[in-house]
Amino acid sequence: MKISVIGVGYLGAVHAAGMAELGHDVVGLDVDARRVRQLEAGRAPFHEPGFDETLRRGLDLGRLRFTTEYEDIAGADVHFLGLGTPQRADGFGADLASLHAAVDALAAVLPARDGSPTLVVGKSTVPAGTARGLAERLERIEGVRLLWNPEFLREGFAVGDTLEPDRVVYGVRDPEAADAEIRMLDTVYAPILDGGTPRLVMGYEAAELVKVSANAFLATKISFINAISELCEATGADVTDVSRALGMDDRIGSRFLRAGVGFGGGCLPKDIRAFIASAEDLGVGQSLGFLREVDAINQRRRVRVVELAREMLGPLRGRRITVLGAAFKPDSDDVRDSPALEVASRLMAAGAHVTVTDPEALKNARGHVEGLVTVEDTAEALRGAELVLLLTEWRRYRDLDPSVAAELVAAPRIIDGRAVLDPRTWRAAGWELRALGRPDAPAPAGTQAGTAGQPAAHEPPAAHEPPAAHEPPAAHEPPAAHGRAAAASTAGPDPAAPLLSRG
Ligand code: UGA
């Protein structure tokens, strides 16, 4: 089928390459000529395991092209809308300007068709009611039908999530009278649906709500465990013990229950805010009032890390602090609303000399924080530090050898902002370790409390455990190179510093 993808940011670029992988003839369009040239040359504009190969395969097979011109996509059978909907500069709501501009530009070139319809398929995350408004505009053109098909891909797993999603959702104007457009999108996704992926058809508003509700639920789950983490700090309990035991209840599940410095990125934070704004616009603001608290808990965790730094160092002015991680999560170079970078900025504002290291995200980080000092090599970054903060749980940082790292720093002090280090091993290697939601010091041996913070000798620490057999890997596990099963290599130990890594 002839397909266009309008907007080739993260979502759109991966979707375009994914559709070419399914065998379609795809043109990706973007107003950003630089990005288009980059993609045409087979260069991925972001770090995403497995994407480069998929992109190049599509280009080499002649199934994938990129353009800035709407005329080049006018004849496609299906047009996907993959435009970003960031938070508005003047409030919580979603900024739909690029989406509306793209729909206007598309409408201007769409030919009237009889016979099989021209399908426009929205994938962007939008407030409920957006699709119906766009349909009224687009469906004035003979033969054009709009379908809303939200995207659930995660960064770091984007290719696998596109080709093997958990479910596909079709939002239509009237589920009883949408056979032609449903059949057409089924043809596009045939290899996915044939593989057994469930497909759900519903009204536009339900489809729009599924997406924002999913992200709101995930954010709520993370903030829930982070609220419990605050309770753990007040009582001396270990949040990884609580989380592990909670997650074993199938009704709760262990995923998105990892406590730490909280959620960031280009989706969860802005989506919960847009959801709050949308509920208020609809006159039901009270319904989502709890999401303000979800947001507040999340922000508090960032502030808490800075407080911990003060507790360990005293006044921060002039102190040398190294931050491990800049991306909002591992296996990504995305620094949008990154907790790690916000903490780094707060420490800098307090007068600390901060050095940030990350395997992939330093270029983006420098563009985000003025004057940020970055060092690529982990050992180099650790050298001379008076305090180390682990804020993005890249495998190379989880696997750091505490004895080797202790030789490099000026003073062996570390804050584990993702609760991924084994406190016992690190303390045994001479480190003063503080962790969000975990006891500050080992409880005296032989007491009952001694089991709270310390994993039993025969148990590995919770965060290092493989996910339950029936679940795909958690976000911090090595990403699937293609599909959810195969492991990629990017998350491995720091090749430049093999001595730093245990095992
Ligand atoms: C999120 C959703 O997971 C996707 O389903 C959705 O399609 C996407 O937003 C989107 O709307 O486009 P993503 O932003 O890639 O995906 O990242 P997540 O894996 O959801 O992680 C978000 C943040 O939560 C990260 O900062 C991560 O470190 C944090 N997190 C995640 C935790 O703090 N604890 C956890 O247990 C899990």
Residues whose N, C-alpha, C, O or C-beta is under 5 A from the ligand:
A	BS01	UGA	E151 F152 L153 R154 E155 I222 R255 F256 L257 R258 G262 F263 G264 G265 C267 L268 F328 K329 A475
